Amino acid sequence: MRRWWVLAAALVCGGCNFAAYFARNNNEPMQALEARMDPHVRRSCLVVFMPGMLDTPDNFVDAGFLDAAARASSRCDLVAIDAHFGYYRAGIIRQRVAEDVLRRAELRGYEDIWLVGISMGGLGALMVAQQNAGRIRGVVLLAPFLGDAALVQSVEDAGGLARWTPPEDADPWDEDEFDDALWAWLTGYASRPDDMPELYVAVGTEDSLRPGIGILAAALPPRHHGTAPGGHGWVTWRVLFAELLESPPWDPRPTHAPGWG
């Protein structure tokens, strides 16, 4: 459990009322807020929002993410899931999202599924995509936490994802090896991008997580990564998301390539 508490220590904010947050139940099924473009007809596309540490689905509503996404494109229904830290700590985040979100979405007729993860939710979105790559069309990450700092540094020291040699046989289900296995999977964006879910990542220029995110961004096409002034918080994430929504990747337009830039 050591690395999960490293995650908690890295992302909690000083002065926040987090005692109740860490005591929350891991509900099965996971709770969620759903926003459908038409109450009578489901779209073929679903965008799933995964929150960061100490956040809830309501934060996406309060920050205007769901309204902004609905205004930018009517192609996709939206759902913000209550994927709080307890699911990560218990090692069940991937199982619950796969069962409570992906499976239900498929049963309801959704064909294109996109994950939008912020901070801790960015890590969760990648973990889910890693285990369900064939079910996920694309992933959008805003200031994602990408694992152990020493591991990230080893990738940078090697010269990036294309030159880094992953540890052999890292277990994605082991709490001390999950991020090794995740970065091993991420090398696919450097070596076989056509076999990977589409990936977009952005971060604030003053965010302490920017160095590791930059390593991942360097393996992606130019419009698949972006930055905005600011640190690790909703003010910056709103700007980044608004810029992405100028041409949403889940609603590509022939005359305007999706992404940032």
Wavefront OBJ file of the C-alpha trace (Angstrom):
o trace
v 0.000 0.000 0.000
v 3.054 2.239 0.184
v 2.665 3.721 -3.301
v -1.034 4.496 -2.786
v -0.169 6.587 0.248
v 2.588 8.264 -1.762
v -0.181 9.224 -4.179
v -2.286 10.595 -1.328
v 0.597 12.566 0.126
v 1.462 14.020 -3.278
v -2.018 15.221 -4.138
v -3.911 16.227 -0.987
v -4.124 19.927 -0.247
v -3.144 21.501 3.014
v -6.113 22.596 5.124
v -8.636 20.498 3.193
v -11.241 18.594 5.172
v -10.059 15.182 4.021
v -10.808 12.995 7.068
v -14.336 12.239 5.870
v -13.124 11.813 2.303
v -10.710 9.029 3.223
v -13.396 7.274 5.273
v -15.871 7.014 2.379
v -17.377 3.683 1.377
v -16.450 1.940 -1.848
v -19.985 1.652 -3.174
v -20.830 -1.143 -5.586
v -21.938 -0.109 -8.102
v -19.927 3.094 -8.167
v -22.119 6.184 -7.934
v -22.250 8.627 -10.841
v -23.869 11.718 -12.329
v -25.233 11.214 -15.841
v -25.954 13.895 -18.425
v -27.690 12.767 -21.612
v -28.023 14.953 -24.677
v -31.534 13.573 -25.253
v -33.482 12.031 -22.346
v -35.226 9.674 -24.744
v -32.347 8.512 -26.927
v -28.822 7.494 -25.975
v -25.952 8.655 -28.137
v -23.420 6.196 -29.558
v -20.570 7.920 -27.670
v -20.000 8.270 -23.916
v -17.464 10.537 -22.185
v -16.571 9.372 -18.664
v -15.109 11.920 -16.217
v -12.842 10.627 -13.421
v -12.128 13.046 -10.537
v -8.942 13.859 -8.715
v -8.059 13.469 -5.049
v -10.664 15.004 -2.687
v -12.993 15.725 -5.611
v -16.414 14.286 -6.452
v -18.597 14.252 -9.583
v -20.120 17.522 -8.346
v -16.798 19.266 -8.938
v -17.122 18.648 -12.667
v -20.556 20.243 -12.543
v -19.412 23.200 -10.432
v -16.412 23.794 -12.717
v -18.682 23.817 -15.752
v -17.075 20.817 -17.444
v -20.314 19.012 -18.267
v -22.048 22.141 -19.555
v -19.015 23.051 -21.639
v -18.738 19.558 -23.105
v -22.456 19.534 -23.966
v -22.180 22.919 -25.694
v -19.110 21.881 -27.665
v -20.603 18.686 -29.054
v -23.917 16.869 -28.886
v -22.437 13.620 -30.161
v -21.691 12.122 -26.728
v -23.570 11.536 -23.522
v -21.602 12.367 -20.370
v -21.105 10.699 -16.985
v -19.005 11.815 -14.004
v -18.174 8.880 -11.735
v -17.440 8.909 -8.007
v -14.061 7.204 -8.379
v -12.595 8.358 -5.064
v -9.299 7.349 -3.444
v -10.839 4.430 -1.556
v -11.133 2.439 -4.770
v -7.436 2.972 -5.496
v -6.403 2.114 -1.948
v -8.412 -1.116 -2.094
v -6.928 -2.010 -5.487
v -10.333 -2.216 -7.181
v -10.500 0.945 -9.282
v -10.059 -0.948 -12.553
v -12.557 -3.669 -11.681
v -15.243 -1.265 -10.573
v -14.910 1.034 -13.585
v -14.897 -1.953 -15.926
v -17.995 -3.471 -14.323
v -19.968 -0.397 -13.249
v -19.156 1.901 -16.159
v -17.740 0.151 -19.226
v -19.919 -2.949 -19.122
v -23.061 -0.938 -18.428
v -22.184 1.481 -21.200
v -21.809 -1.358 -23.687
v -25.084 -2.928 -22.596
v -26.751 0.441 -23.193
v -25.422 0.606 -26.738
v -22.473 2.986 -26.419
v -19.837 2.210 -29.023
v -17.214 4.946 -28.489
v -16.067 5.428 -24.902
v -13.721 8.215 -23.865
v -12.159 8.710 -20.429
v -11.332 12.176 -19.081
v -9.163 11.983 -15.963
v -7.895 14.817 -13.784
v -4.901 14.454 -11.451
v -5.464 11.140 -9.603
v -8.268 10.472 -12.063
v -5.721 10.701 -14.859
v -3.786 7.847 -13.298
v -7.034 5.921 -12.916
v -8.032 6.558 -16.523
v -4.714 5.158 -17.746
v -4.996 2.115 -15.495
v -8.478 1.421 -16.808
v -7.372 1.909 -20.419
v -4.372 -0.350 -19.873
v -6.614 -3.241 -18.878
v -9.428 -2.421 -21.323
v -7.624 -1.014 -24.352
v -10.012 -2.659 -26.793
v -13.016 -1.048 -25.110
v -11.668 2.512 -24.865
v -11.590 4.794 -27.911
v -9.542 7.532 -26.258
v -8.227 9.109 -23.066
v -7.870 12.788 -22.110
v -5.593 13.578 -19.169
v -5.395 16.894 -17.337
v -2.405 17.119 -14.965
v -2.296 13.338 -14.387
v -0.365 11.799 -11.518
v 1.867 9.242 -13.243
v 3.349 7.221 -10.400
v 6.512 6.978 -8.377
v 8.884 9.921 -8.874
v 11.965 7.690 -9.081
v 10.334 5.642 -11.817
v 9.431 8.748 -13.806
v 12.992 10.012 -13.387
v 14.346 6.711 -14.742
v 12.311 7.180 -17.916
v 13.625 10.726 -18.302
v 17.214 9.633 -17.634
v 16.907 7.000 -20.372
v 15.944 9.680 -22.877
v 12.175 9.141 -22.981
v 9.696 6.380 -23.660
v 11.311 5.296 -26.928
v 14.659 4.604 -25.232
v 13.581 3.412 -21.806
v 13.771 -0.300 -21.035
v 10.824 -1.323 -18.824
v 11.378 -3.707 -15.909
v 10.563 -7.272 -16.863
v 7.323 -8.878 -15.745
v 6.033 -5.949 -13.670
v 2.652 -6.950 -12.220
v -0.102 -4.376 -12.906
v -2.076 -5.769 -9.958
v 0.776 -5.466 -7.445
v 0.558 -2.274 -5.365
v 4.335 -1.782 -5.594
v 4.654 -2.552 -9.314
v 1.474 -1.178 -10.902
v 3.140 2.013 -12.127
v 6.120 0.088 -13.548
v 3.615 -1.985 -15.532
v 1.714 1.143 -16.532
v 4.792 2.896 -17.917
v 5.747 -0.324 -19.719
v 2.338 -0.156 -21.415
v 2.779 3.548 -22.178
v 5.873 2.730 -24.261
v 3.335 1.624 -26.851
v 2.741 5.281 -27.688
v 6.355 5.481 -28.830
v 6.620 2.064 -30.516
v 3.117 1.134 -31.764
v 0.764 4.115 -31.427
v -1.816 2.710 -33.856
v -2.483 -0.141 -31.420
v -3.141 2.201 -28.484
v -6.222 4.217 -27.469
v -6.011 7.829 -28.636
v -4.310 9.893 -25.938
v -4.373 13.630 -25.156
v -2.560 15.180 -22.194
v -2.191 18.735 -20.855
v -0.820 20.435 -17.755
v -0.246 23.844 -16.206
v 3.134 25.466 -16.703
v 3.654 25.773 -12.933
v 2.359 22.307 -12.030
v 4.849 20.226 -10.032
v 3.794 17.173 -12.068
v 4.775 18.793 -15.365
v 8.203 17.077 -15.790
v 6.755 13.559 -15.840
v 3.816 14.626 -17.974
v 6.261 16.180 -20.425
v 7.919 12.782 -20.916
v 4.596 11.276 -21.923
v 3.651 14.269 -24.068
v 6.911 13.995 -26.020
v 5.766 10.633 -27.385
v 2.492 12.076 -28.718
v 1.620 14.048 -31.885
v 1.759 17.854 -31.467
v -1.989 18.496 -31.143
v -2.287 15.727 -28.559
v -0.650 17.738 -25.773
v -0.895 21.259 -24.435
v -0.135 23.659 -21.605
v -1.683 26.698 -19.985
v -0.393 29.132 -17.361
v -1.068 27.986 -13.823
v -0.580 25.228 -11.307
v -2.353 22.099 -10.131
v -5.944 23.275 -9.751
v -9.340 23.807 -11.318
v -8.550 27.312 -12.583
v -5.889 25.853 -14.871
v -7.881 22.744 -15.778
v -10.862 24.814 -16.898
v -8.636 26.710 -19.317
v -7.083 23.526 -20.688
v -10.444 21.818 -21.092
v -11.963 24.860 -22.787
v -9.096 24.906 -25.284
v -9.544 21.197 -25.996
v -13.271 21.691 -26.564
v -12.604 24.106 -29.413
v -12.281 20.860 -31.367
v -13.198 17.899 -29.114
v -11.289 14.711 -29.966
v -14.482 12.676 -29.632
v -16.150 14.864 -32.267
v -13.492 15.357 -34.966
v -14.224 17.750 -37.799
v -12.634 17.219 -41.229
v -11.482 20.828 -41.537
v -10.146 21.206 -38.023
v -7.969 18.545 -36.404
v -8.961 17.731 -32.814
v -6.769 18.564 -29.852
v -4.726 21.458 -28.543
v -2.758 23.949 -30.585
l 1 2 3 4 5 6 7 8 9 10 11 12 13 14 15 16 17 18 19 20 21 22 23 24 25 26 27 28 29 30 31 32 33 34 35 36 37 38 39 40 41 42 43 44 45 46 47 48 49 50 51 52 53 54 55 56 57 58 59 60 61 62 63 64 65 66 67 68 69 70 71 72 73 74 75 76 77 78 79 80 81 82 83 84 85 86 87 88 89 90 91 92 93 94 95 96 97 98 99 100 101 102 103 104 105 106 107 108 109 110 111 112 113 114 115 116 117 118 119 120 121 122 123 124 125 126 127 128 129 130 131 132 133 134 135 136 137 138 139 140 141 142 143 144 145 146 147 148 149 150 151 152 153 154 155 156 157 158 159 160 161 162 163 164 165 166 167 168 169 170 171 172 173 174 175 176 177 178 179 180 181 182 183 184 185 186 187 188 189 190 191 192 193 194 195 196 197 198 199 200 201 202 203 204 205 206 207 208 209 210 211 212 213 214 215 216 217 218 219 220 221 222 223 224 225 226 227 228 229 230 231 232 233 234 235 236 237 238 239 240 241 242 243 244 245 246 247 248 249 250 251 252 253 254 255 256 257 258 259 260 261
